[in-house]
Amino acid sequence: MTYFSYNAFLREYIAAMMMHKKFHLIAAGILCFPWIAAALLLLAALIIRLL
């Protein structure tokens, strides 16, 4: 019985993600932007230091 409940939960979760794809992409972009910006700044500093 547990197998089916986990399977149903995942199916419904993925369905909700697909129904609101634009919202989830925007939210993920907003949440991930600081980490991506920090990684790019650190990479630029490393490249400048190596030159």
C-alpha positions in Angstrom: 0.0 0.0 0.0 2.9 2.4 0.8 4.3 2.0 -2.7 1.1 3.3 -4.3 0.8 6.3 -1.9 4.3 7.5 -2.7 3.7 6.9 -6.4 0.5 8.9 -6.3 2.1 11.7 -4.3 5.0 12.0 -6.8 2.5 11.9 -9.8 0.4 14.7 -8.3 3.5 16.7 -7.4 4.8 16.5 -10.9 1.4 17.3 -12.3 1.2 20.4 -10.2 4.7 21.4 -11.3 3.8 20.9 -15.0 0.5 22.9 -14.7 2.3 25.9 -13.2 5.6 25.6 -15.1 6.1 29.3 -15.7 5.6 30.2 -12.1 8.0 27.5 -10.9 10.6 28.5 -13.4 10.4 32.2 -12.3 10.5 31.2 -8.6 13.5 28.9 -9.1 15.3 31.7 -11.0 14.7 34.2 -8.3 15.8 31.8 -5.6 18.9 30.6 -7.5 20.0 34.0 -8.7 22.1 34.9 -5.7 24.0 31.6 -5.8 24.7 31.8 -9.5 25.8 35.4 -9.2 28.2 34.6 -6.3 29.6 31.6 -8.2 30.3 33.8 -11.3 31.9 36.5 -9.1 34.1 33.9 -7.4 35.0 32.4 -10.8 35.9 35.8 -12.2 38.1 36.6 -9.2 39.8 33.2 -9.6 40.5 33.8 -13.3 41.8 37.3 -12.6 44.1 36.0 -9.9 45.5 33.3 -12.1 46.3 35.7 -14.9 
